[in-house]
Amino acid sequence: MSHNKTRKTLEASAVTNNGINDFKFKGLLTLVDDTDLKIVEELVKNPNTSSMSLATKLQMPLSSLQRRRDLKASGAKMGDTIINVDKGRSREVAGNILKKFKSSVINVSTRINSEHNVAAQIIYNDTAELHNLLENIKAMPYVTSLQWSEMVEMIGDNSPSVITAFFNRSRQRWAQNG
């Protein structure tokens, strides 16, 4: 996807955002330039791309890329919500959250425990935006309660090595049983 197409998709999202922070979202688009969009496109293609290889590919200084890549530096905050729903409507509520809050919800999943739960990872700029988002989710049909937490610091990410180890174990089990 070209960065012009990405920008048009973002602009369309701002218009179809069901009235939640449309003005603020459109204002954010003016802060995102073509270089930011190229970085996002490359990270979508390969989230594990190192900053060094990305800087080389985009022909820009490593320090500039790292500054642009850092969400915290842009003022963005990330958090997680656990939404309890009743009547076995987890999937329905999860789908509605994903559809209704396209510019704020990164991902949504259903969870199993003693209650029917939905988890959503969110991104927001400030307390007012967070409050608005949480209140709108709480007002949705079948939502009985909501908890949230803000990510303060990412300490590390073992995803690549954990996934590799998982597939190695699976391959070993398959070889033993097959």
KAPERA-V755695 format. One record per backbone hydrogen bond with DSSP energy under -1.0 kcal/mol. CO is the residue of the C=O (numbers start at 1). NH is the residue of the N-H. E is the energy in kcal/mol with one decimal. If there is no record, write none. Layout:
# KAPERA-V755695
co:nh:e
CO:NH:E
CO:NH:E
This chain:
# KAPERA-V755695
co:nh:e
2:6:-2.4
3:7:-2.4
4:8:-2.1
5:9:-2.2
6:10:-2.4
7:11:-2.6
8:12:-2.4
9:13:-2.1
10:14:-1.8
11:15:-1.4
12:16:-2.0
17:20:-1.8
21:25:-2.8
22:26:-2.7
23:27:-2.0
24:28:-1.9
25:29:-1.5
28:31:-1.5
33:37:-2.0
34:38:-2.2
35:39:-2.3
36:40:-2.5
37:41:-2.7
38:42:-2.3
39:43:-2.4
40:44:-2.4
41:45:-2.0
42:46:-2.2
46:49:-1.8
50:54:-2.2
51:55:-2.7
52:56:-2.1
53:57:-2.6
54:58:-2.5
55:60:-2.3
61:65:-2.1
62:66:-2.6
63:67:-1.9
64:68:-2.0
65:69:-2.3
66:70:-1.1
71:76:-1.6
72:75:-1.8
77:124:-2.5
78:151:-3.1
79:122:-2.8
80:149:-2.3
81:120:-2.0
82:147:-2.2
83:118:-2.2
84:144:-3.1
84:145:-1.4
86:89:-1.4
89:93:-2.7
90:94:-2.8
91:95:-2.4
92:96:-2.2
93:97:-2.6
94:98:-2.3
95:99:-2.2
96:100:-2.9
97:101:-2.2
101:104:-1.6
101:105:-2.5
104:123:-2.5
107:121:-2.4
109:119:-3.1
111:117:-1.4
116:85:-2.8
117:111:-2.5
118:83:-3.7
119:109:-2.7
120:81:-2.4
121:106:-2.9
121:107:-1.0
122:79:-2.2
124:77:-3.0
126:130:-2.3
127:131:-3.0
128:132:-2.4
129:133:-2.3
130:134:-2.8
131:135:-2.7
132:136:-2.0
133:137:-2.0
134:138:-2.7
135:139:-1.5
137:140:-1.6
140:143:-1.6
142:86:-2.1
145:84:-2.2
147:82:-2.5
149:80:-2.8
158:162:-2.8
159:163:-2.7
160:164:-2.1
161:165:-2.4
162:166:-2.5
163:167:-2.4
164:168:-2.3
165:169:-2.5
166:170:-2.5
167:171:-2.6
168:172:-2.2
169:173:-2.5
170:174:-2.5
171:175:-2.2
172:176:-2.1
173:177:-2.4
174:178:-2.0
